Amino acid sequence: MKTVLKTAPTEYPVSLKAAKEHLRVTLGYTDEDDYIKSLIYTATEMVEQITRRRLVTQTWYYYPMAWPDGDNLSLPYGKLQSVTAIKYTNSS
């Protein structure tokens, strides 16, 4: 199985402003913004790995190693918002 990120998320589940308010960091103080953003990114990645779900909208390509037996195609992530297309190449 191979997955490739096509369109990355444009925002994360927790905004920088919300994180700073929770941490009681003055909103005008920007020295720690990059660090706080990295914490948000890392926490999001960890939750997504543990739950095998994506928390924010993003687009992925999925390449299974072989066509599945039977009528079901198992996808690598949890419930989806949508499936845009399924394309395949007949090996014969």
N, C-alpha and C positions, 0 to 999 in steps of 0.2 A: 504494500500500500504506500502511496506517495501522496502527500498533500502539498499544495503550493498556494500561498497567500496572494490573491490577485489585487484586492482592494483592502487596505488596512483601515482600522477604525479611525474616525476623525475626532472622536472624543472618548472619554472613559466614564465608567459608572459614577465616579466621584470627581467633581470639579476641583480645580485648584482652590477656588474661593471657599468651597465647603470644607475642604481639608484644612485650610488655614483657620477657618472659624472653629472647627473641632479642636485643633491644636492650640487655639488661643494665640495665634500669630497675627500681629497687626497686618491688615490687608495692604497697607502702603509699604510695608517692609518686604523687599524683594530679594534679599541676599540668600534666602533659603529656598526660593521657588524651584530651582532645578532639582534640588534634593527632594523636596516634597513631591514633585512630579515623578521622580524616579520611584518613590515609595508607592505612589498610586499605580504606576505601570507594573511594578513588581508584584504587588498584591493582586492586581487583576490577572496577571499571567498565572500566578499560583492557584487562584480559585478556578480559572479556566482549565488548568491541567488536572486538578483534583476532581472536578465535576464533569470533565469531558464535554463541556458546553462553552459557548462563546457568550459573553455578557453584553456585548455591543455589536451592532451590525457591521459585518465584514463579508467579503466575498472570497471563496476558496475554490480552487480546482482540486478534484479528487481523482486519483488514478489507481484503481484496484489492480492487483497483480494478475488476476484472471477473472473471467466472467463467473459469477456465482452459480452454483448448482441450484436448481429450483427457480422459484418466482420472486425471491426477495434479494434486494441489494442492501447490504448493511453499510450505513454511512458512519464515518469516524466520529462525528459529534452528535450531541443530543438533538432535541427537537429543533426544527428549522423554521425560519420565517417563510422561505420559499425555495424551490428548486427551479432555476432558470432554464436549464437544458440538460439532457442526457444524450451524449454522443458516443458512438462506438464504431470500431472498424472491424469488419468481419475478417477473421484470420485466414479464411480460405479465399 
